[in-house]
Amino acid sequence: MRELKNRVIVIPGASGGVGRALARRLANSGASFAITSNDAEGLAEQEKELKGLGLDVMTKAIDAVDEVQVKAFFDDVQGRFGRMDILVNLPGLSRTGKIWDMPTEDYDTIIDVNLKSIFLCSKHFVPHVEADSNGLIINIGSMASKRANPNAPMYCTAKAAVAMFSQGLALQLIEKNIRVTTMNPGPIDSTFWGNRDVPREKFMKPEDVAATIGFVIEMNPNVVFHDVSFESFLFFK
């Protein structure tokens, strides 16, 4: 079991509920948290709730596809805590529609939010991780990377790219003693869906996903999870 006391967990893209649930899941671990998303109001609510649980938390609203803002956020985390150990990349967004009807701007947005954000956050996280930290990066992919979806082919493509990015990054970071895991959850009952007509009652809850991420975080650092895929059993019923 990994000791998390005095460790710093950084969670970009924490607007959909999983980030907050993860912080609650690890509330008694002694870890500190740096949480960001583009939702300033939501972050303020999260900070108030989590500090009410006695957690050491900092929040900052940024656009995770803007490198200037991303770098400034990680510099602020380093200044606030003096270290960082674990990165959980949560940003995700989907747009539905036929390829021939999809505006090119939607393509750019899907790739940027799902892939570029992970690249930028990983890029600016790694230089701050000490060699003896047993660093860990968890990139959130999706079961959509393994099953084509006719309603959202570009989302599937972006999440498949996340999986390959993670594999290459893992090989590069061996020498820095940083592990990389791709988590591929199935549908989650969260704000991700907006007003789309989907059976959210059959989906996993953010707490289910947070528990799985927490399991990987707390595992002995000598164990590497390359790829973890999971979804709600109810989804098949």
Buried (B, 14 or more C-beta within 10 A) or exposed (E): EBEBEEBBBBBBBBBBBBBBBBBBBBBEBEBBBBBBBBBEEBBEEBBEBBEEEEBBBBBBBBBBBBBEBBBBBBEBBBEBBEBBBBBBBBBBBBBBEEEEEBEEEBBEBBBBBBBBBBBBBBBBBBEBBEEEBBBBBBBBBBBBBBEEBEEBBBBBBBBBBBBEBBEEBBEEBEEEBBBBBBBBBBBBBBEBBEEEEEEBEBBBBBBBBBBBBBEBBBBEEEEEBEBBBBBBEEEEE
